[in-house]
Amino acid sequence: MATFDITILGSSGIDVYISERVEIKRPKLVNIGSHISIDSGFYMTTGAQLGDYIHIGPNVSVIGGPTGMLTMGNFTNIAVGSRMICGTDQFLGEGFSFPVLPEKYRDTVIISPIHIQNFAGIGANVTIMPGVTIAEGSVIGANSLVTKSTEPWTIYYGSPAKPIKARPSEKMLALAKELGY
């Protein structure tokens, strides 16, 4: 089975699998760690800093252009169909909302990184808006819209996402320690 040419990335660790059906618009802006799996249909226009032990499911997109950024800590995942919006127009009528137009004709654009900290998980079909930090150990339930940063070790769900309950950390932290983290 053919895979994505990881030699075109800024850097990559060991045990990296990226499907050949992945589109990374700015590969030199992408640095990834070890034990990474990125499935078919992944599309990214931003830079990225990815830690170790990460899975990105099929048909995930990360948009925000060359100044946008996604960071993912160790032991994190993004499930099928999720959207990381690192940059978006405000749609306030100040101009057009088309990235191909010269800047003077465009509406105000918000570019702000998305951070997914260690042990955090993103469920299927989740949308995360610019500037959000998914705190350590947080989990976002399927079909949620995340507009604000989360609290550590908390499960969120809804549109907009709201905290549902605490998530235990002891077992995962102990297992990560066994792996040297």
C-alpha positions in Angstrom: 0.0 0.0 0.0 1.4 3.4 -1.0 1.7 6.1 1.7 2.3 9.9 1.9 5.9 10.9 1.3 6.9 12.0 4.9 10.3 13.3 3.7 8.6 16.4 2.4 7.5 17.3 6.0 9.4 19.7 8.2 10.3 16.8 10.4 8.9 13.4 11.4 9.7 10.7 14.0 9.5 6.9 13.7 6.6 4.6 13.2 4.6 7.2 11.1 1.8 6.1 8.7 0.1 8.7 6.6 -2.3 7.6 3.9 -1.5 8.5 0.3 -4.9 10.1 0.2 -3.9 13.0 2.4 -3.4 16.6 1.3 -1.1 18.8 3.3 -0.8 22.2 1.5 2.3 23.4 3.4 4.3 20.3 4.4 7.4 22.2 5.4 5.3 23.8 8.2 4.4 20.4 9.6 6.5 18.7 12.3 5.3 15.4 13.7 6.6 13.0 16.4 6.5 9.2 16.5 3.8 6.6 16.5 1.5 8.7 14.3 -1.4 7.5 12.1 -3.3 9.8 9.7 -6.1 8.3 7.7 -7.4 9.0 4.2 -9.2 12.2 3.4 -7.1 14.4 5.9 -6.8 17.9 4.5 -4.7 20.7 6.1 -3.8 24.2 5.0 -2.0 25.3 8.2 1.2 24.5 10.0 1.2 21.8 12.7 3.2 20.5 15.6 2.2 17.0 16.5 3.5 15.0 19.5 3.7 11.2 19.9 1.0 8.5 19.8 -1.5 10.4 17.7 -4.3 9.2 15.5 -6.2 11.4 13.1 -9.2 9.7 11.6 -10.6 9.9 8.0 -11.9 13.0 6.5 -10.6 15.5 9.1 -9.8 19.0 7.9 -7.7 21.7 9.4 -8.0 25.1 7.8 -6.5 28.5 8.4 -3.9 29.2 5.7 -0.1 29.6 6.1 -0.3 31.5 9.4 -2.8 29.1 11.0 -1.5 26.4 13.5 -2.6 23.2 15.0 -0.7 21.7 17.9 -1.5 18.2 19.3 0.2 16.8 22.5 1.0 13.2 23.2 -1.7 10.5 23.3 -4.3 12.6 21.4 -6.8 11.9 18.7 -9.2 13.5 16.3 -12.0 11.2 15.1 -13.7 11.0 11.7 -15.1 14.0 10.0 -13.9 16.6 12.5 -13.0 20.2 11.6 -10.3 22.4 13.1 -11.0 26.0 12.1 -7.7 27.9 12.8 -8.8 30.7 10.5 -12.1 32.1 9.4 -13.7 35.2 8.0 -16.0 37.2 10.3 -18.7 37.5 7.7 -19.7 41.0 8.9 -20.1 42.6 5.5 -16.8 44.5 5.8 -15.7 42.9 2.5 -15.9 39.6 0.6 -15.3 36.2 2.3 -13.1 34.7 -0.5 -9.5 33.8 0.3 -8.5 34.3 -3.4 -9.2 38.1 -3.4 -6.6 40.7 -2.5 -6.7 41.6 1.2 -8.1 45.1 0.8 -11.4 43.5 -0.6 -11.7 40.9 2.1 -13.8 40.8 5.3 -11.9 40.7 8.6 -10.2 37.3 9.1 -9.5 35.7 12.5 -6.4 33.5 12.6 -5.7 31.9 15.9 -4.1 28.5 16.8 -5.9 25.5 18.1 -4.1 23.5 20.8 -5.0 19.9 21.8 -3.1 19.1 24.9 -1.8 15.7 26.1 -4.4 12.9 26.6 -7.2 14.9 24.9 -9.7 13.4 22.5 -11.9 14.8 19.8 -15.0 12.8 18.9 -16.6 12.3 15.4 -17.8 15.4 13.5 -16.6 17.9 16.0 -15.9 21.5 15.0 -13.4 23.5 16.9 -13.2 27.3 16.3 -10.0 29.5 16.2 -8.1 30.1 19.5 -9.5 27.2 21.4 -7.3 25.0 23.7 -8.6 21.6 24.5 -7.1 21.1 27.9 -5.1 18.1 29.1 -7.4 15.0 29.3 -10.5 16.8 28.0 -12.8 14.8 25.6 -15.2 16.4 23.2 -18.3 14.3 22.3 -19.5 13.6 18.8 -21.1 16.4 16.8 -20.1 19.1 19.3 -19.2 22.7 18.5 -16.3 24.1 20.6 -16.1 27.9 20.8 -14.3 28.2 24.1 -11.3 26.5 25.7 -12.0 23.6 28.0 -11.0 22.6 31.5 -8.6 19.7 32.2 -9.9 16.2 32.5 -13.5 17.1 31.7 -15.9 15.6 29.2 -17.8 18.1 26.9 -20.7 17.7 24.6 -23.2 19.9 22.7 -23.5 22.9 20.4 -22.0 24.9 21.9 -20.0 22.3 23.9 -20.6 22.3 27.7 -19.0 20.3 30.5 -20.8 17.1 31.3 -18.7 15.4 33.9 -15.1 14.8 35.1 -12.9 12.3 33.4 -10.5 10.2 35.5 -6.8 10.7 34.8 -4.9 8.2 37.1 -4.9 5.2 34.8 -3.9 7.1 31.6 -1.2 9.0 33.5 0.2 5.7 34.9 0.2 4.0 31.5 2.0 7.0 29.9 4.6 6.9 32.6 5.2 3.2 31.8 5.9 4.3 28.2 8.4 6.9 29.4 6.2 10.0 29.3 
